[in-house]
Amino acid sequence: MAIRGIDFTTLSLKDALDLAILVEEEAQERYEEFAAQMDQHRTPDAAKFFRYMVENEAKHGRELSSRRVQLFGDAPRSVSRTMIYDIEAPDYDAARAFMSPRRAMEAALASEVKAHGFFEAALPAIKDAEVHALFAELRDEEVLHQNLVKGELAKLPPDSAVSDEDFVDEPAPQ
């Protein structure tokens, strides 16, 4: 997870909302990439779960965007995507060929835990009461998202003893 140029001590509510929206957009795009990868590797159940996460991230992004518009109209953003990286998006190396739904959900759960950690770590530096309240709300929502994924995980049978890594070809000399 990387943050560049964000001073949490002076963060405005508009900028905090914009950052939160960018975090959701980044996660949504990563889940879209993962779903496409799973389609290519013919693992439709993992692809289906990643598309489910795309919808969840998009829904949360729309809710934040609606709030932002209500409060600040179409005022331009003063934060950008270059200021964040991997706040909530699953790690690129989490995707695997022949990934099981359980592994897909575990990758999503790790992302929700990571996002919770981001908001939790930022809270002590935040001086503005409204921004603090927003980040506390976002932190708490990440716990709800974790519970949602855990609920989906609980519905799954255990993975077989065969690992998705067993199907990956070793590099061959050229």
C-alpha positions as CSV (number, residue, x, y, z in Angstrom):
1,M,0.0,0.0,0.0
2,A,1.4,3.4,-0.9
3,I,0.3,6.9,-0.3
4,R,2.0,10.0,-1.9
5,G,1.4,13.6,-1.0
6,I,-1.5,13.1,1.3
7,D,-1.3,15.2,4.5
8,F,-4.0,13.8,6.7
9,T,-3.6,16.6,9.2
10,T,-5.0,19.1,6.6
11,L,-7.2,16.8,4.6
12,S,-10.6,18.5,3.7
13,L,-13.8,16.5,3.6
14,K,-14.0,17.0,-0.2
15,D,-10.5,15.6,-0.6
16,A,-11.3,12.7,1.8
17,L,-14.4,11.8,-0.2
18,D,-12.4,12.0,-3.4
19,L,-9.7,9.8,-2.0
20,A,-12.3,7.3,-0.8
21,I,-13.9,7.3,-4.3
22,L,-10.5,6.7,-5.9
23,V,-9.8,3.8,-3.6
24,E,-13.1,2.2,-4.6
25,E,-12.4,2.8,-8.3
26,E,-8.9,1.2,-8.0
27,A,-10.3,-1.9,-6.3
28,Q,-13.1,-2.2,-8.8
29,E,-10.7,-2.0,-11.7
30,R,-8.4,-4.6,-10.2
31,Y,-11.3,-7.0,-9.6
32,E,-12.3,-6.5,-13.3
33,E,-8.8,-7.4,-14.3
34,F,-8.9,-10.5,-12.1
35,A,-12.3,-11.6,-13.5
36,A,-10.9,-11.3,-17.0
37,Q,-7.8,-13.3,-16.0
38,M,-10.0,-16.1,-14.5
39,D,-12.1,-16.2,-17.7
40,Q,-8.9,-16.7,-19.7
41,H,-7.8,-19.5,-17.3
42,R,-11.3,-21.1,-17.5
43,T,-12.0,-20.7,-13.8
44,P,-15.6,-19.3,-14.0
45,D,-16.4,-19.6,-10.3
46,A,-13.5,-17.4,-9.3
47,A,-14.3,-15.0,-12.1
48,K,-17.9,-14.9,-10.9
49,F,-16.8,-14.0,-7.4
50,F,-14.5,-11.3,-8.7
51,R,-17.4,-9.8,-10.7
52,Y,-19.4,-9.8,-7.4
53,M,-16.6,-7.8,-5.9
54,V,-16.7,-5.4,-8.9
55,E,-20.3,-4.7,-8.2
56,N,-19.7,-4.2,-4.5
57,E,-16.9,-1.7,-5.1
58,A,-18.9,0.1,-7.8
59,K,-21.9,0.4,-5.5
60,H,-19.8,1.8,-2.7
61,G,-18.1,4.2,-5.1
62,R,-21.5,5.4,-6.4
63,E,-22.7,6.0,-2.8
64,L,-19.6,8.0,-2.0
65,S,-19.9,9.9,-5.3
66,S,-23.5,10.8,-4.6
67,R,-22.5,12.2,-1.2
68,R,-19.7,14.1,-2.7
69,V,-22.0,15.7,-5.3
70,Q,-24.6,16.6,-2.6
71,L,-21.9,18.4,-0.5
72,F,-19.6,19.8,-3.1
73,G,-21.4,19.7,-6.5
74,D,-19.0,19.5,-9.4
75,A,-16.0,21.2,-7.7
76,P,-12.8,19.9,-9.2
77,R,-10.8,17.2,-7.5
78,S,-7.5,18.3,-5.9
79,V,-6.4,14.7,-5.3
80,S,-5.5,12.2,-7.9
81,R,-5.1,8.4,-8.4
82,T,-1.3,9.0,-8.4
83,M,-1.6,9.7,-4.6
84,I,-2.8,6.1,-3.8
85,Y,-1.8,2.6,-4.7
86,D,-3.2,-0.7,-3.5
87,I,-5.2,0.7,-0.6
88,E,-8.0,-1.7,-1.1
89,A,-7.2,-3.3,-4.4
90,P,-6.1,-6.9,-4.1
91,D,-2.4,-7.4,-4.7
92,Y,-1.5,-8.3,-8.3
93,D,0.2,-11.5,-7.2
94,A,-3.0,-12.7,-5.5
95,A,-4.5,-13.9,-8.8
96,R,-3.5,-17.3,-9.9
97,A,-4.3,-19.5,-12.9
98,F,-6.9,-22.1,-12.0
99,M,-7.8,-20.2,-8.8
100,S,-10.5,-21.7,-6.7
101,P,-13.4,-19.6,-5.4
102,R,-12.0,-20.0,-1.9
103,R,-8.6,-18.5,-3.0
104,A,-10.5,-15.7,-4.7
105,M,-12.4,-14.9,-1.6
106,E,-9.3,-15.1,0.6
107,A,-7.7,-12.5,-1.7
108,A,-10.7,-10.3,-1.4
109,L,-10.7,-10.7,2.4
110,A,-7.1,-9.7,2.6
111,S,-7.9,-6.6,0.6
112,E,-10.7,-5.6,2.9
113,V,-8.4,-6.1,5.9
114,K,-5.7,-4.0,4.1
115,A,-8.3,-1.2,3.5
116,H,-9.4,-1.3,7.2
117,G,-5.7,-0.9,8.2
118,F,-5.3,2.1,5.9
119,F,-8.3,4.0,7.4
120,E,-7.4,3.0,11.0
121,A,-3.8,4.2,10.5
122,A,-4.9,7.5,9.1
123,L,-7.3,8.4,11.9
124,P,-4.8,9.6,14.6
125,A,-3.4,12.2,12.1
126,I,-6.8,13.6,11.1
127,K,-7.6,16.9,12.7
128,D,-10.9,17.8,11.0
129,A,-13.9,16.3,12.8
130,E,-15.9,15.6,9.6
131,V,-13.0,13.9,7.9
132,H,-12.3,11.9,11.1
133,A,-15.9,10.8,11.2
134,L,-15.8,9.8,7.5
135,F,-12.6,7.8,7.9
136,A,-14.0,6.1,11.0
137,E,-17.2,5.2,9.0
138,L,-15.1,3.9,6.1
139,R,-13.0,1.9,8.5
140,D,-16.1,0.4,10.1
141,E,-17.5,-0.4,6.6
142,E,-14.4,-2.4,5.8
143,V,-15.3,-4.6,8.8
144,L,-18.8,-5.1,7.3
145,H,-17.2,-6.0,4.0
146,Q,-14.9,-8.5,5.7
147,N,-17.9,-10.1,7.3
148,L,-19.6,-10.3,4.0
149,V,-16.7,-12.1,2.4
150,K,-16.3,-14.4,5.5
151,G,-20.0,-15.3,5.1
152,E,-19.4,-16.3,1.5
153,L,-16.4,-18.2,2.5
154,A,-18.4,-20.1,5.1
155,K,-20.8,-21.4,2.4
156,L,-17.9,-23.1,0.5
157,P,-16.7,-26.6,1.0
158,P,-13.0,-26.9,1.8
159,D,-10.7,-26.8,-1.2
160,S,-9.3,-30.1,-2.3
161,A,-5.8,-31.1,-1.4
162,V,-4.8,-30.2,-4.9
163,S,-3.3,-26.7,-5.1
164,D,-3.9,-24.3,-8.1
165,E,-0.1,-24.2,-8.2
166,D,0.0,-27.9,-9.2
167,F,-1.4,-26.9,-12.6
168,V,1.1,-24.1,-13.3
169,D,3.8,-25.1,-15.8
170,E,7.4,-24.7,-14.8
171,P,9.4,-22.2,-16.9
172,A,10.9,-24.1,-19.8
173,P,14.4,-23.3,-21.3
174,Q,14.2,-21.7,-24.7
